Amino acid sequence: MTSREFDRIGVIGLGTMGAGIAEVFARNGYAVTGVEINDEALERGRQHLEHSTGRAVARGKLTEAEQAELLGRITFTTEMKDLADADFVVEAVVESLDIKKSVFRTLDDIVDADAILATNTSSLSVTEISAASGHPGRVVGVHFFNPAPVQNLVEVIRTVVTEPDVLADVQALLAELGKSPVVCGDRAGFIANTLLFGYLNHAVAMYESHYATREDLDAAMRYGCGYPMGPLALLDLIGLDTAYEILDTMYKQGRDRLHAPAPILKQMVTAGLLGRKSGRGFYTYE
Ligand code: CAA
């Protein structure tokens, strides 16, 4: 049970994560307002949602009527002011502190005084982002994992000023969605990425030094350790640009050599090899 009523959810940014988060809420019956920066990005977000729910239809998990109902719950817009009636807003724009801060500043004049504002940042400081809001006590981090409709974990990040009822309501809301929320403080990487990215970076370094092929590196972790995906395939799923940013931020904050991005990662990003989303990363996709 939450102390607030959540009817309409706002999602700002409909990239891989934002679209996935919008899908999670819409699947659970919530009305969702999805905001993008321009018509082109909005159309990409819509297509992402159609594709993802279409997959569920193809696998017999959703009927076509349920898919239409789910998509019908989502309003697509390029206007932030359309978030006026949202009770819970998740920001999932690019990992830029300046852009995220500007989103939170803008939201202050739009949403109700009681609305909870959340950032899906993977590595930036939730405290810094929340300081851009006039109501930092109502700001939390909600870190979903990729693919958001599938992965159950959501890290809920509290800052030193997050109000206890806000934290409790967000945990309850996520649990109601069937997610497994865990709570942690505000440190780059939070729990899972701090543990995961040292490993992923190490795999890239092994690949870079021609120690083993990408297939063998991935097979070792899948068949030896039971991971659903090998590290290089997972990096392609996460996006090499996102992975680089996460590692770089963690390295700058913690100065742990584990997180110093392997040089080839930056080179691949510069060359436009971003993983699945660009059609090529460590592997090539159709
Ligand atoms: N969107 C929606 N649903 C998806 C999906 C997507 N992108 N990808 C897969 N699915 C669904 C499928 O429809 C299928 O659903 P059903 O079981 O209901 O039919 C289910 O997930 C399994 O999919 P597949 O059979 O196609 O493939 P799989 O069994 O190999 O699973 C996977 C795919 C879920 C991606 C799995 O390989 C996996 O869990 N990989 C690890 C992912 C991971 O570690 N994510 C965390 C990344 S780190 C992160 O996100 C944090 C950050 O800050 C970057």
Residues whose N, C-alpha, C, O or C-beta is under 5 A from the ligand:
A	BS01	CAA	S52 R55 R59 K61 S122 F144 F145 N146 P147 P149 V150 P228 M229 I238
